């Protein structure tokens, strides 16, 4: 586990507000390595030295970490992960906020720490990972000042996270700060404890079959992913 960070400087959030329609039950409570996905996500944030809260959950999850209600309402009743980000930033006291989707259990904590260190070093409002030249919407590190832009996007009914991250930087006239995963691996700054290739790190579990496949990849290992 990496050095614990001051919660006034950086905080971690698990986004768990999805409808889980393809899973057939709440994804947050679906089992990975015999444990709920939400517990894996909370452990990953802790291993990166971050306190963890859960944003926008549809089930009671306070046994795993403090919960933040998703209060943003739309005609359909949900605005996707961006509403969870909005809820988290609305209550956060941290300058830097790390967001992790609940359904990506193979992400290593070292990637979160690399993103956070890059964000603090560059003072960028948005820091993300790029893999094969493509922006990965999560995990993401957002400066707390991003809240007003996100709120304006939600008010306009614009819920896409890719576009939101670009809009935040555009309005603040700053570039998105990117971490090129392949480059970090080549210079040995980043690795996966199971030696999985980076293309698998961002795989999400949206269906029971996808979750079974992810479980097979990690051989039912019970240790936190560092």
Backbone as CSV, one residue per row, in Angstrom:
resi,resn,N_x,N_y,N_z,CA_x,CA_y,CA_z,C_x,C_y,C_z
1,UNK,0.845,-1.190,0.000,0.000,0.000,0.000,0.880,1.239,0.000
2,UNK,0.507,2.233,-0.811,1.275,3.452,-0.914,0.965,4.381,0.252
3,UNK,1.818,5.403,0.452,1.666,6.339,1.555,0.284,6.975,1.553
4,UNK,-0.329,7.022,2.725,-1.658,7.604,2.856,-1.587,9.105,2.630
5,UNK,-2.517,9.632,1.824,-2.537,11.051,1.497,-3.485,11.798,2.419
6,UNK,-3.174,13.067,2.658,-4.051,13.930,3.441,-5.383,14.072,2.721
7,UNK,-6.527,13.780,3.389,-7.829,13.875,2.711,-8.187,15.275,2.243
8,UNK,-7.500,16.304,2.778,-7.732,17.659,2.286,-7.017,17.887,0.958
9,UNK,-6.050,17.036,0.661,-5.294,17.157,-0.593,-5.897,16.290,-1.689
10,UNK,-6.224,15.052,-1.363,-6.728,14.129,-2.374,-7.725,13.166,-1.752
11,UNK,-8.764,12.845,-2.513,-9.793,11.911,-2.058,-10.161,10.980,-3.196
12,UNK,-10.645,9.799,-2.837,-11.036,8.815,-3.836,-12.523,8.523,-3.778
13,UNK,-13.088,8.262,-4.955,-14.520,7.988,-5.051,-14.764,6.808,-5.987
14,UNK,-15.635,5.911,-5.552,-16.095,4.804,-6.384,-17.441,5.187,-6.973
15,UNK,-17.549,5.139,-8.296,-18.809,5.457,-8.972,-19.612,4.169,-9.101
16,UNK,-20.732,4.117,-8.395,-21.511,2.878,-8.321,-22.990,3.120,-8.599
17,UNK,-23.296,4.104,-9.448,-24.689,4.465,-9.660,-25.328,3.917,-10.914
18,UNK,-24.663,3.013,-11.597,-25.233,2.473,-12.836,-26.482,1.652,-12.595
19,UNK,-27.285,1.496,-13.640,-28.520,0.724,-13.518,-28.285,-0.781,-13.533
20,UNK,-27.138,-1.218,-14.029,-26.782,-2.648,-14.050,-27.802,-3.485,-14.808
21,UNK,-28.418,-2.905,-15.822,-29.478,-3.619,-16.549,-28.942,-4.863,-17.250
22,UNK,-27.718,-4.802,-17.784,-27.160,-5.966,-18.480,-26.653,-7.031,-17.513
23,UNK,-26.319,-6.608,-16.283,-25.861,-7.566,-15.289,-27.041,-8.333,-14.695
24,UNK,-28.192,-7.694,-14.631,-29.364,-8.342,-14.065,-29.499,-8.172,-12.567
25,UNK,-28.487,-7.619,-11.938,-28.497,-7.305,-10.508,-27.462,-6.209,-10.293
26,UNK,-27.427,-5.643,-9.104,-26.518,-4.531,-8.844,-25.069,-4.960,-9.061
27,UNK,-24.387,-4.295,-10.013,-22.997,-4.634,-10.295,-22.109,-4.470,-9.072
28,UNK,-22.385,-3.443,-8.290,-21.530,-3.155,-7.143,-21.419,-4.339,-6.194
29,UNK,-22.470,-5.154,-6.138,-22.481,-6.297,-5.233,-22.167,-7.621,-5.927
30,UNK,-21.900,-7.575,-7.243,-21.486,-8.772,-7.966,-20.091,-9.186,-7.505
31,UNK,-19.824,-10.483,-7.516,-18.599,-10.995,-6.908,-17.448,-11.118,-7.896
32,UNK,-16.311,-10.608,-7.467,-15.040,-10.771,-8.161,-14.069,-11.361,-7.144
33,UNK,-13.483,-12.496,-7.469,-12.585,-13.180,-6.534,-13.281,-13.435,-5.210
34,UNK,-14.602,-13.698,-5.273,-15.345,-14.006,-4.063,-15.738,-12.806,-3.238
35,UNK,-15.469,-11.601,-3.748,-15.773,-10.389,-3.001,-16.564,-9.432,-3.888
36,UNK,-17.415,-8.573,-3.311,-18.175,-7.624,-4.126,-17.251,-6.661,-4.873
37,UNK,-17.645,-6.313,-6.086,-16.855,-5.369,-6.876,-16.610,-4.071,-6.126
38,UNK,-17.593,-3.625,-5.364,-17.407,-2.365,-4.645,-16.294,-2.486,-3.612
39,UNK,-16.152,-3.637,-2.993,-15.077,-3.834,-2.020,-13.714,-3.817,-2.705
40,UNK,-13.632,-4.396,-3.898,-12.385,-4.373,-4.664,-12.008,-2.935,-5.006
41,UNK,-12.993,-2.142,-5.447,-12.723,-0.750,-5.821,-12.266,0.071,-4.621
42,UNK,-12.924,-0.117,-3.487,-12.527,0.593,-2.267,-11.104,0.206,-1.871
43,UNK,-10.767,-1.073,-1.971,-9.421,-1.533,-1.648,-8.381,-0.938,-2.602
44,UNK,-8.745,-0.828,-3.871,-7.809,-0.269,-4.854,-7.488,1.182,-4.528
45,UNK,-8.496,1.965,-4.166,-8.260,3.355,-3.763,-7.396,3.409,-2.499
46,UNK,-7.705,2.545,-1.537,-6.919,2.529,-0.301,-5.471,2.158,-0.572
47,UNK,-5.260,1.208,-1.490,-3.900,0.795,-1.830,-3.130,1.915,-2.511
48,UNK,-3.854,2.864,-3.125,-3.220,4.030,-3.730,-3.024,5.156,-2.721
49,UNK,-3.390,4.913,-1.460,-3.204,5.902,-0.414,-4.352,6.876,-0.267
50,UNK,-5.533,6.508,-0.796,-6.664,7.427,-0.814,-7.786,6.959,0.104
51,UNK,-8.424,7.914,0.781,-9.672,7.609,1.454,-10.714,7.344,0.377
52,UNK,-11.737,6.564,0.707,-12.723,6.188,-0.313,-14.133,6.506,0.149
53,UNK,-14.930,7.003,-0.788,-16.365,7.161,-0.611,-17.044,6.582,-1.850
54,UNK,-18.311,6.248,-1.703,-19.069,5.627,-2.788,-20.133,6.603,-3.248
55,UNK,-20.138,6.922,-4.548,-21.056,7.932,-5.080,-22.157,7.292,-5.914
56,UNK,-23.385,7.676,-5.614,-24.518,7.350,-6.471,-24.987,5.922,-6.442
57,UNK,-24.751,5.194,-5.369,-25.134,3.781,-5.351,-26.646,3.616,-5.298
58,UNK,-27.134,2.490,-5.845,-28.559,2.160,-5.824,-28.891,1.160,-4.731
59,UNK,-27.869,0.640,-4.067,-28.062,-0.292,-2.962,-27.330,0.251,-1.744
60,UNK,-27.736,-0.143,-0.547,-27.003,0.274,0.656,-25.592,-0.326,0.658
61,UNK,-24.584,0.528,0.615,-23.203,0.053,0.533,-22.331,0.646,1.632
62,UNK,-22.941,1.229,2.637,-22.168,1.941,3.653,-21.268,1.022,4.467
63,UNK,-21.497,-0.297,4.409,-20.620,-1.223,5.110,-19.226,-1.216,4.495
64,UNK,-19.102,-0.791,3.237,-17.809,-0.783,2.539,-17.108,0.574,2.628
65,UNK,-17.868,1.676,2.594,-17.307,3.021,2.669,-18.468,4.005,2.800
66,UNK,-18.213,5.220,3.255,-19.289,6.220,3.328,-19.912,6.455,1.953
67,UNK,-21.227,6.680,1.944,-21.960,6.856,0.697,-22.319,8.317,0.461
68,UNK,-22.388,8.671,-0.822,-22.830,9.993,-1.246,-24.013,9.790,-2.181
69,UNK,-25.133,10.386,-1.849,-26.327,10.203,-2.671,-26.200,10.957,-3.986
70,UNK,-26.690,10.329,-5.064,-26.771,10.972,-6.374,-28.100,11.725,-6.414
71,UNK,-28.030,13.049,-6.287,-29.255,13.849,-6.189,-29.666,14.483,-7.505
72,UNK,-28.872,14.271,-8.565,-29.201,14.895,-9.848,-30.344,14.132,-10.499
73,UNK,-31.404,14.818,-10.834,-32.576,14.183,-11.419,-32.753,14.623,-12.865
74,UNK,-33.120,13.672,-13.711,-33.416,13.951,-15.106,-34.771,13.344,-15.440
75,UNK,-35.208,13.567,-16.667,-36.480,12.991,-17.084,-36.475,11.485,-17.011
76,UNK,-35.322,10.865,-17.262,-35.221,9.406,-17.212,-34.818,8.913,-15.831
77,UNK,-34.509,9.859,-14.933,-34.158,9.481,-13.570,-32.685,9.282,-13.320
78,UNK,-31.843,9.385,-14.351,-30.408,9.191,-14.152,-29.617,9.935,-15.213
79,UNK,-28.430,10.345,-14.851,-27.573,11.057,-15.791,-26.228,10.371,-15.937
80,UNK,-26.142,9.092,-15.564,-24.920,8.336,-15.762,-23.832,8.690,-14.775
81,UNK,-22.599,8.246,-15.052,-21.489,8.483,-14.128,-21.239,9.955,-13.827
82,UNK,-21.549,10.833,-14.778,-21.278,12.249,-14.563,-22.074,12.798,-13.385
83,UNK,-23.275,12.260,-13.151,-24.057,12.689,-11.994,-23.377,12.262,-10.700
84,UNK,-22.768,11.080,-10.680,-22.025,10.640,-9.510,-20.806,11.506,-9.258
85,UNK,-20.124,11.900,-10.335,-18.982,12.797,-10.213,-19.436,14.130,-9.620
86,UNK,-20.555,14.641,-10.116,-21.102,15.900,-9.605,-21.414,15.794,-8.116
87,UNK,-22.057,14.700,-7.703,-22.395,14.518,-6.299,-21.142,14.486,-5.428
88,UNK,-20.120,13.792,-5.901,-18.884,13.676,-5.132,-18.176,15.013,-4.995
89,UNK,-18.040,15.732,-6.105,-17.352,17.026,-6.053,-18.122,18.033,-5.212
90,UNK,-19.436,17.868,-5.135,-20.261,18.795,-4.355,-19.962,18.722,-2.860
91,UNK,-19.487,17.565,-2.401,-19.214,17.396,-0.975,-17.722,17.278,-0.664
92,UNK,-16.897,17.185,-1.687,-15.467,16.985,-1.468,-14.801,18.244,-0.928
93,UNK,-13.850,18.032,-0.014,-13.013,19.122,0.497,-11.588,19.024,-0.054
94,UNK,-11.359,18.047,-0.916,-10.017,17.805,-1.434,-9.758,18.611,-2.699
95,UNK,-8.521,19.033,-2.865,-8.144,19.726,-4.104,-8.201,18.780,-5.293
96,UNK,-7.792,17.520,-5.083,-7.709,16.539,-6.156,-8.616,15.364,-5.831
97,UNK,-9.369,14.921,-6.838,-10.381,13.904,-6.625,-10.225,12.797,-7.664
98,UNK,-10.025,11.578,-7.177,-9.785,10.424,-8.038,-11.073,9.612,-8.140
99,UNK,-11.514,9.369,-9.378,-12.758,8.642,-9.610,-12.455,7.313,-10.286
100,UNK,-13.062,6.263,-9.723,-12.863,4.903,-10.204,-14.226,4.257,-10.409
101,UNK,-14.436,3.667,-11.580,-15.685,2.960,-11.843,-15.711,1.659,-11.039
102,UNK,-16.877,1.287,-10.550,-16.991,0.120,-9.687,-16.763,-1.187,-10.430
103,UNK,-16.894,-1.173,-11.765,-16.893,-2.426,-12.520,-15.592,-2.738,-13.249
104,UNK,-14.465,-2.155,-12.813,-13.169,-2.425,-13.445,-12.194,-2.964,-12.406
105,UNK,-12.350,-4.202,-11.981,-11.575,-4.721,-10.851,-10.105,-5.009,-11.145
106,UNK,-9.690,-4.962,-12.406,-8.302,-5.285,-12.724,-7.398,-4.062,-12.806
107,UNK,-7.928,-2.871,-12.547,-7.087,-1.674,-12.564,-6.115,-1.704,-11.388
108,UNK,-4.830,-1.507,-11.646,-3.868,-1.500,-10.538,-3.851,-0.160,-9.815
109,UNK,-3.663,-0.205,-8.514,-3.598,1.025,-7.720,-2.445,1.915,-8.154
110,UNK,-1.377,1.320,-8.666,-0.229,2.122,-9.098,-0.594,3.070,-10.231
111,UNK,-1.563,2.700,-11.068,-2.008,3.608,-12.130,-2.719,4.816,-11.525
112,UNK,-3.543,4.584,-10.517,-4.216,5.701,-9.863,-3.201,6.659,-9.269
113,UNK,-2.182,6.106,-8.652,-1.168,6.967,-8.025,-0.382,7.744,-9.079
114,UNK,-0.075,7.104,-10.207,0.615,7.812,-11.296,-0.227,8.979,-11.812
115,UNK,-1.522,8.732,-12.004,-2.410,9.798,-12.462,-2.463,10.943,-11.462
116,UNK,-2.580,10.617,-10.196,-2.673,11.650,-9.174,-1.379,12.457,-9.079
117,UNK,-0.257,11.785,-9.118,1.022,12.490,-9.055,1.203,13.410,-10.257
118,UNK,0.767,12.953,-11.436,0.848,13.810,-12.625,-0.067,15.022,-12.480
119,UNK,-1.269,14.812,-11.935,-2.220,15.910,-11.760,-1.663,16.970,-10.825
120,UNK,-1.094,16.529,-9.709,-0.551,17.482,-8.742,0.658,18.213,-9.320
121,UNK,1.501,17.487,-10.028,2.709,18.087,-10.605,2.369,19.147,-11.643
122,UNK,1.367,18.883,-12.479,1.040,19.786,-13.585,-0.067,20.775,-13.251
123,UNK,-0.771,20.542,-12.132,-1.903,21.383,-11.734,-2.988,21.401,-12.812
124,UNK,-3.123,20.281,-13.510,-4.121,20.195,-14.576,-5.495,19.905,-13.983
125,UNK,-6.569,20.481,-14.561,-7.909,20.210,-14.045,-8.387,18.792,-14.303
126,UNK,-7.834,18.132,-15.325,-8.245,16.775,-15.676,-7.010,15.949,-16.037
127,UNK,-6.878,14.803,-15.416,-5.779,13.892,-15.747,-6.354,12.501,-15.987
128,UNK,-6.031,11.935,-17.144,-6.579,10.650,-17.549,-5.480,9.759,-18.107
129,UNK,-5.815,8.504,-18.298,-4.906,7.553,-18.943,-5.257,7.444,-20.422
130,UNK,-4.217,7.310,-21.238,-4.392,7.001,-22.650,-3.798,5.627,-22.905
131,UNK,-4.524,4.825,-23.663,-4.046,3.499,-24.034,-4.271,3.325,-25.527
132,UNK,-3.208,2.967,-26.246,-3.276,2.848,-27.707,-3.833,4.117,-28.341
133,UNK,-3.458,5.262,-27.761,-3.869,6.547,-28.316,-5.296,6.949,-28.001
134,UNK,-5.989,6.172,-27.187,-7.388,6.458,-26.872,-7.543,6.863,-25.415
135,UNK,-8.313,7.918,-25.195,-8.600,8.379,-23.842,-9.484,7.376,-23.126
136,UNK,-9.088,7.011,-21.918,-9.906,6.150,-21.068,-10.651,7.052,-20.082
137,UNK,-11.981,7.062,-20.105,-12.709,8.013,-19.250,-12.491,7.808,-17.761
138,UNK,-12.226,6.570,-17.353,-11.946,6.272,-15.948,-10.803,5.266,-15.878
139,UNK,-9.953,5.420,-14.856,-10.002,6.401,-13.781,-9.650,7.796,-14.274
140,UNK,-10.070,8.794,-13.499,-9.793,10.181,-13.832,-9.513,10.938,-12.540
141,UNK,-8.636,11.932,-12.638,-8.371,12.834,-11.520,-8.885,14.212,-11.897
142,UNK,-9.780,14.744,-11.085,-10.392,16.041,-11.353,-10.078,17.015,-10.233
143,UNK,-9.746,18.232,-10.631,-9.621,19.297,-9.652,-11.012,19.689,-9.180
144,UNK,-11.134,20.062,-7.926,-12.446,20.376,-7.368,-13.136,21.508,-8.122
145,UNK,-12.356,22.413,-8.713,-12.913,23.538,-9.462,-13.668,23.106,-10.713
146,UNK,-13.576,21.824,-11.073,-14.299,21.315,-12.242,-15.807,21.247,-12.016
147,UNK,-16.242,21.387,-10.779,-17.650,21.192,-10.441,-18.581,22.094,-11.237
148,UNK,-18.245,23.348,-11.366,-19.179,24.285,-12.033,-19.374,23.921,-13.500
149,UNK,-18.324,23.449,-14.160,-18.450,23.057,-15.563,-19.321,21.814,-15.679
150,UNK,-19.105,20.854,-14.805,-19.900,19.623,-14.830,-21.365,19.925,-14.565
151,UNK,-21.634,20.806,-13.641,-23.023,21.162,-13.346,-23.689,21.806,-14.554
152,UNK,-22.963,22.666,-15.260,-23.518,23.309,-16.457,-23.810,22.279,-17.541
153,UNK,-22.932,21.283,-17.699,-23.157,20.231,-18.685,-24.397,19.411,-18.338
154,UNK,-24.548,19.063,-17.078,-25.718,18.303,-16.661,-27.002,19.098,-16.894
155,UNK,-26.951,20.380,-16.637,-28.133,21.215,-16.851,-28.535,21.240,-18.319
156,UNK,-27.552,21.086,-19.208,-27.841,21.070,-20.650,-28.164,19.666,-21.152
157,UNK,-28.146,18.698,-20.273,-28.434,17.327,-20.678,-27.282,16.659,-21.390
158,UNK,-26.062,17.095,-21.142,-24.868,16.518,-21.760,-24.176,15.642,-20.721
159,UNK,-24.225,14.320,-20.930,-23.794,13.387,-19.898,-22.538,12.586,-20.256
160,UNK,-21.989,12.762,-21.442,-20.830,11.965,-21.863,-19.570,12.414,-21.128
161,UNK,-18.900,11.463,-20.504,-17.724,11.808,-19.710,-16.541,12.248,-20.570
162,UNK,-16.306,11.558,-21.707,-15.221,11.975,-22.602,-15.353,13.458,-22.917
163,UNK,-16.541,13.852,-23.339,-16.771,15.238,-23.727,-16.661,16.173,-22.527
164,UNK,-17.091,15.714,-21.366,-17.030,16.541,-20.167,-15.590,16.869,-19.799
165,UNK,-14.705,15.863,-19.861,-13.308,16.124,-19.490,-12.690,17.141,-20.446
166,UNK,-13.002,17.018,-21.723,-12.460,17.968,-22.694,-13.052,19.363,-22.490
167,UNK,-14.319,19.423,-22.158,-14.972,20.705,-21.945,-14.395,21.430,-20.733
168,UNK,-14.112,20.697,-19.681,-13.515,21.296,-18.482,-12.207,21.986,-18.829
169,UNK,-11.353,21.275,-19.560,-10.049,21.835,-19.915,-10.188,22.979,-20.906
170,UNK,-11.097,22.849,-21.846,-11.297,23.904,-22.836,-11.726,25.207,-22.166
171,UNK,-12.662,25.116,-21.226,-13.164,26.316,-20.568,-12.132,26.949,-19.644
172,UNK,-11.194,26.146,-19.160,-10.127,26.689,-18.322,-8.851,26.953,-19.117
173,UNK,-8.957,26.750,-20.442,-7.840,27.010,-21.349,-6.582,26.247,-20.934
174,UNK,-6.777,24.984,-20.575,-5.672,24.114,-20.200,-5.833,22.779,-20.907
175,UNK,-4.728,22.110,-21.213,-4.840,20.804,-21.876,-5.214,19.706,-20.897
176,UNK,-5.824,18.650,-21.419,-5.989,17.446,-20.607,-4.608,16.858,-20.357
177,UNK,-4.337,16.551,-19.119,-3.057,15.923,-18.792,-3.212,14.418,-18.943
178,UNK,-2.384,13.833,-19.765,-2.529,12.413,-20.059,-1.324,11.617,-19.575
179,UNK,-1.618,10.423,-19.126,-0.594,9.437,-18.788,-0.647,8.353,-19.847
180,UNK,0.418,8.209,-20.607,0.487,7.183,-21.645,0.898,5.867,-20.989
181,UNK,-0.043,4.959,-20.874,0.193,3.729,-20.124,1.363,2.939,-20.693
182,UNK,1.424,2.813,-22.011,2.501,2.022,-22.619,3.877,2.602,-22.288
183,UNK,3.998,3.930,-22.313,5.283,4.559,-22.018,5.707,4.319,-20.577
184,UNK,4.747,4.401,-19.657,5.076,4.168,-18.253,5.522,2.727,-18.019
185,UNK,4.897,1.795,-18.715,5.299,0.388,-18.572,6.721,0.186,-19.100
186,UNK,7.041,0.818,-20.214,8.364,0.660,-20.817,9.468,1.216,-19.931
187,UNK,9.161,2.280,-19.199,10.187,2.862,-18.324,10.071,2.333,-16.897
188,UNK,9.312,1.242,-16.736,9.151,0.514,-15.474,8.525,1.344,-14.357
189,UNK,7.814,2.409,-14.688,7.124,3.186,-13.667,5.784,2.569,-13.299
190,UNK,5.343,1.615,-14.107,4.013,1.062,-13.909,4.014,-0.404,-14.309
191,UNK,3.347,-1.215,-13.513,3.221,-2.633,-13.833,1.968,-3.174,-13.176
192,UNK,1.587,-4.382,-13.586,0.419,-5.021,-13.005,0.878,-6.207,-12.163
193,UNK,0.335,-6.368,-10.963,0.802,-7.462,-10.095,0.566,-8.844,-10.668
194,UNK,-0.422,-8.971,-11.572,-0.678,-10.258,-12.205,-0.013,-10.367,-13.577
195,UNK,0.759,-9.332,-13.921,1.453,-9.264,-15.215,0.481,-9.300,-16.388
196,UNK,-0.693,-8.767,-16.185,-1.663,-8.688,-17.272,-1.309,-7.529,-18.190
197,UNK,-1.530,-7.659,-19.502,-1.275,-6.555,-20.428,-2.251,-5.413,-20.168
198,UNK,-1.856,-4.177,-20.441,-2.700,-3.020,-20.112,-4.046,-3.017,-20.806
199,UNK,-4.169,-3.692,-21.940,-5.462,-3.740,-22.626,-6.540,-4.370,-21.754
200,UNK,-6.132,-5.175,-20.779,-7.101,-5.844,-19.907,-7.427,-5.036,-18.651
201,UNK,-6.589,-4.061,-18.330,-6.787,-3.327,-17.085,-8.119,-2.583,-17.058
202,UNK,-8.528,-2.095,-18.211,-9.703,-1.225,-18.286,-10.976,-2.002,-18.639
203,UNK,-10.888,-3.315,-18.691,-12.057,-4.108,-19.025,-13.098,-4.018,-17.914
204,UNK,-14.323,-3.741,-18.298,-15.392,-3.614,-17.307,-16.276,-4.859,-17.313
205,UNK,-16.951,-5.068,-16.199,-17.867,-6.198,-16.047,-19.290,-5.687,-16.152
206,UNK,-19.854,-5.735,-17.345,-21.213,-5.255,-17.561,-22.245,-6.373,-17.605
207,UNK,-21.786,-7.589,-17.820,-22.687,-8.740,-17.917,-22.123,-9.881,-17.077
208,UNK,-22.938,-10.862,-16.728,-22.411,-12.013,-15.983,-21.284,-12.727,-16.719
209,UNK,-21.372,-12.836,-18.039,-20.315,-13.525,-18.782,-19.005,-12.745,-18.741
210,UNK,-19.080,-11.410,-18.812,-17.863,-10.601,-18.716,-17.231,-10.745,-17.337
211,UNK,-18.054,-10.778,-16.313,-17.526,-10.930,-14.959,-16.872,-12.299,-14.785
212,UNK,-17.467,-13.348,-15.356,-16.849,-14.678,-15.283,-15.494,-14.682,-15.974
213,UNK,-15.418,-14.018,-17.118,-14.158,-13.949,-17.863,-13.083,-13.229,-17.055
214,UNK,-13.441,-12.106,-16.419,-12.476,-11.377,-15.606,-12.011,-12.226,-14.426
215,UNK,-12.919,-12.968,-13.841,-12.531,-13.846,-12.741,-11.529,-14.901,-13.199
216,UNK,-11.715,-15.405,-14.394,-10.781,-16.404,-14.918,-9.399,-15.797,-15.139
217,UNK,-9.364,-14.527,-15.554,-8.081,-13.879,-15.821,-7.228,-13.772,-14.568
218,UNK,-7.857,-13.517,-13.449,-7.070,-13.321,-12.244,-7.030,-14.556,-11.347
219,UNK,-7.574,-15.670,-11.834,-7.457,-16.958,-11.141,-7.994,-16.906,-9.708
220,UNK,-9.048,-16.142,-9.522,-9.711,-16.059,-8.228,-8.781,-15.593,-7.123
221,UNK,-7.841,-14.762,-7.481,-6.916,-14.217,-6.487,-7.684,-13.286,-5.547
222,UNK,-7.391,-13.381,-4.242,-8.126,-12.609,-3.237,-7.360,-11.393,-2.740
223,UNK,-6.099,-11.242,-3.108,-5.302,-10.122,-2.628,-5.745,-8.843,-3.296
224,UNK,-5.659,-7.656,-2.605,-5.923,-6.383,-3.262,-4.972,-6.177,-4.424
225,UNK,-5.436,-5.535,-5.471,-4.592,-5.262,-6.639,-3.779,-4.007,-6.390
226,UNK,-2.454,-4.142,-6.350,-1.579,-3.036,-5.971,-0.934,-2.391,-7.169
